[in-house]
Amino acid sequence: MMAKAAISLHFPSKGILQATLQALKPETRATLSRRCRTLIHAKGNSLTLTIEAHDTSALRAAINSYLRWMLLTQTIV
């Protein structure tokens, strides 16, 4: 069974968005596991993260990881 989630977040400025995007892009290339695939892109002041996984457990783990990393970028910026 495939599971998929799309998360869109709005940022207060393009600078913060670009910093977050640059921090997360390498993580999308180095997959967390063979069980999921992640795409990330920005439009305007919004960032969209799309995660496809082989099962809901892998999807949940990937979502938690990316949201945690996004939160980390916000506390540093």
Secondary structure, 3 states (H helix, E strand, C coil): CCEEEEEEEECCCHHHHHHHHHHHHHHHHCCCCCCEEEEEEEECCEEEEEEEECCHHHHHHHHHHHHHHHHHHHHHC
